[in-house]
Amino acid sequence: MVVKSEIKLVKNLQQKKYRNQHRLFVAEGCKTVQEVLSSGFAPKVLYSTDKNALPDHEDLITLIGEKTLERMSGLKTPNKILGVFEIPKKTALPTNGWVIALDGVKDPGNLGTLIRLCDWFDIAHVVCSMDAVDCYNPKVVQATMGSIARVRVHYTDLTSFLLDFPGESYGAVLNGLPIQSTVFPKEGVLVLGSESHGISPEVQGSISHQISIPQIGHSSAESLNVATATAIFLHEIRRSH
Amino acid sequence: MVVKSEIKLVKNLQQKKYRNQHRLFVAEGCKTVQEVLSSGFAPKVLYSTDKNALPDHEDLITLIGEKTLERMSGLKTPNKILGVFEIPKKTALPTNGWVIALDGVKDPGNLGTLIRLCDWFDIAHVVCSMDAVDCYNPKVVQATMGSIARVRVHYTDLTSFLLDFPGESYGAVLNGLPIQSTVFPKEGVLVLGSESHGISPEVQGSISHQISIPQIGHSSAESLNVATATAIFLHEIRRSH
């Protein structure tokens, strides 16, 4: 039996302030919950309308009705299962290796895809400005496809972080040095700006190199999506060594 | 004055069958409509709740009330303007240059981002399998950021297309030749599969080369998003020449 206050708590976890207050986040749907579980996150509780939704975790499941799931869910069409997980403790900011820094990235899908890319390219840390979208937003969690458990996401003042980081920093801008002419060192920070405003002037001032992906031909595309641009940068950074 | 049947027609354009029947599609919101207009699409009609929503096109605007816009819109929160545009006439399939072929790509955001990438890398044609998402789906149009007007999207039987195309074809798979060891020719087809099933066995049989983006380190990311993978492939194809 699930009481009203419990439904309200789960529903509230759609909002950042309640996630921070309770140090809990939500993942929905069989595939996403399975990935978050197998990536090692500690489940607080798993609600499901189907006792067999997760064959290896029947013992963890609290059976609920369709109506209750609808009331808890952030999805238009809830999908059988909703898991509540603990947000891991904060860890120290990275001081070596390659790091991705994101200035004001707001789109949950973009942040999720970026985290998945970092996982693929073995980048252990993403450092976000304080105004970037929360990585435990349910849409971010879904877009990471489980990578959220393997990549550490930090929120801090980017300018201070860049000044403290011992390696060089590379800002992705529209008219920088072409990426093909850039020789990347063994460690550093790649800085990407928001979808609509790019890197803010304050952060820009702390970056040592400005780099770009040149546009081909006479095309008039305005810009690349932040996640697709990052894919190309990370591929180039990793091919350098 | 907008009559009921007109509202119904616009609303129906959210669905592919009506778009095909009327050869019309919808773009919503000031930014998207502006981009579609400036990319050269012919507007059939622009509805807006604000006569000054598009400063250079006041003469084209039909003023409507908030309630009417809500009834026409496919968005949860309609944004001032909705444009109805003509779908361009079908053109011949490409027979040279570099072409992107998409087998069963279903996610509108992914197709939109892919079209935007093609625009950036001067790829003029995208050839989709018949079951791929429609490129005039409003979510695709929005994700292309105007590139939909500069890249031709075709729907056809991919196997026949690959057999007819004179150049080599390269399929993006999980365990193919590493992309760094591939020397790309001056023209060819890059084939990408669906988000969940990859390239279908039938299409696979018509592809001359299997290529991959190697994963770095001991990461366990399941795969790259189709758009981010394409970004890396196109970057490599263009750096070859």
Chai-1 contact restraints between the chains, C-beta under 6 A:
chainA,res_idxA,chainB,res_idxB,connection_type,confidence,min_distance_angstrom,max_distance_angstrom,comment,restraint_id
A,T113,B,N225,contact,1.0,0.0,6.0,A-B,restraint_1
A,L117,B,T228,contact,1.0,0.0,6.0,A-B,restraint_2
A,D119,B,S219,contact,1.0,0.0,6.0,A-B,restraint_3
A,D119,B,A221,contact,1.0,0.0,6.0,A-B,restraint_4
A,W120,B,Q215,contact,1.0,0.0,6.0,A-B,restraint_5
A,W120,B,A221,contact,1.0,0.0,6.0,A-B,restraint_6
A,W120,B,L224,contact,1.0,0.0,6.0,A-B,restraint_7
A,F121,B,I216,contact,1.0,0.0,6.0,A-B,restraint_8
A,D122,B,I216,contact,1.0,0.0,6.0,A-B,restraint_9
A,D122,B,G217,contact,1.0,0.0,6.0,A-B,restraint_10
A,D122,B,S219,contact,1.0,0.0,6.0,A-B,restraint_11
A,M145,B,E222,contact,1.0,0.0,6.0,A-B,restraint_12
A,S147,B,A221,contact,1.0,0.0,6.0,A-B,restraint_13
A,Q215,B,W120,contact,1.0,0.0,6.0,A-B,restraint_14
A,I216,B,F121,contact,1.0,0.0,6.0,A-B,restraint_15
A,I216,B,D122,contact,1.0,0.0,6.0,A-B,restraint_16
A,I216,B,R238,contact,1.0,0.0,6.0,A-B,restraint_17
A,G217,B,D122,contact,1.0,0.0,6.0,A-B,restraint_18
A,S219,B,D119,contact,1.0,0.0,6.0,A-B,restraint_19
A,S219,B,D122,contact,1.0,0.0,6.0,A-B,restraint_20
A,A221,B,D119,contact,1.0,0.0,6.0,A-B,restraint_21
A,A221,B,W120,contact,1.0,0.0,6.0,A-B,restraint_22
A,A221,B,S147,contact,1.0,0.0,6.0,A-B,restraint_23
A,E222,B,M145,contact,1.0,0.0,6.0,A-B,restraint_24
A,L224,B,W120,contact,1.0,0.0,6.0,A-B,restraint_25
A,N225,B,T113,contact,1.0,0.0,6.0,A-B,restraint_26
A,A227,B,T228,contact,1.0,0.0,6.0,A-B,restraint_27
A,T228,B,L117,contact,1.0,0.0,6.0,A-B,restraint_28
A,T228,B,A227,contact,1.0,0.0,6.0,A-B,restraint_29
A,T228,B,T228,contact,1.0,0.0,6.0,A-B,restraint_30
A,T228,B,A231,contact,1.0,0.0,6.0,A-B,restraint_31
A,A231,B,T228,contact,1.0,0.0,6.0,A-B,restraint_32
A,A231,B,A231,contact,1.0,0.0,6.0,A-B,restraint_33
A,A231,B,I232,contact,1.0,0.0,6.0,A-B,restraint_34
A,I232,B,A231,contact,1.0,0.0,6.0,A-B,restraint_35
A,I232,B,I232,contact,1.0,0.0,6.0,A-B,restraint_36
A,I232,B,H235,contact,1.0,0.0,6.0,A-B,restraint_37
A,H235,B,I232,contact,1.0,0.0,6.0,A-B,restraint_38
A,R238,B,I216,contact,1.0,0.0,6.0,A-B,restraint_39
